[in-house]
Amino acid sequence: TAPSPRSYMALRDEAVKLFNSLQQLESEQDPVPLMQGVLQTCLDLPPLVDEIYCQLVKQTTEPAVPGGQGDLHYWQLLTCMSCTFLPSPPILRFLRLHLDRQVLPQPPGPCQVGIFMTPISGISYRTESRFPASEMAEYASFIREALGKTKGRECVPSLEEILVLMRRQELICTVHCPGAPACSVAISSHTTAEEVIALVSPQVAQELVSRLGLSQSPNLFALYEQSRRREQPVGSATLLADVLTRFE
């Protein structure tokens, strides 16, 4: 099931707590639960999304140890953010500059977001240019692509999804078909139910049509989510990653 609603303090207090969580992230040996907590707070308190993006841009601009554990944890959280939330247009522009631009003609001024004044004028070189063939460059490329697909989530990524995002990999989803073997399908944070149906082996689909006598039927296949309490169809535009989070 999805995480239960949490009670929150004032927005300023929650912003301070998130800032402390980011600092803790540097030395955290198992950062996944902490990352999910940050994502859940951002989902519940949307005004903090821009603030976290700005903080992560700042932390990944001039890291004390490029490619160190703390630096990679920030890039990994930024990866999860990019697959879950879109920042506001001004922050999205600065984020893309951080990922894409090699040299800014002139540094932008401080950007006020939420509670804090978060200066991001230190962005000066493209990550791929400063650290070619590095993990940071790989994350920057992944994030840039994800931002073009993210439209918003109903749930934050599951713990398993966060783990695969940290490795820039896909999530393996098992689809059980009536009268046919189960199929393993690789999905991303942006894969919809309609796309999963299209990914199911054509041979399996043809076998199902034959067994169920649907060769002349106008009906289409659909995905269902099933638990001990209920069984319901999954909307064609529903993100499969959100469905999997609800079963966590």
Helices and strands as residue ranges (DSSP letters): H 11-25, H 32-44, H 48-59, H 69-82, H 89-100, E 111-113, E 116-118, H 127-130, H 135-147, H 159-166, E 171-175, E 183-187, H 193-199, H 202-211, E 224-226, E 231-233, H 240-246
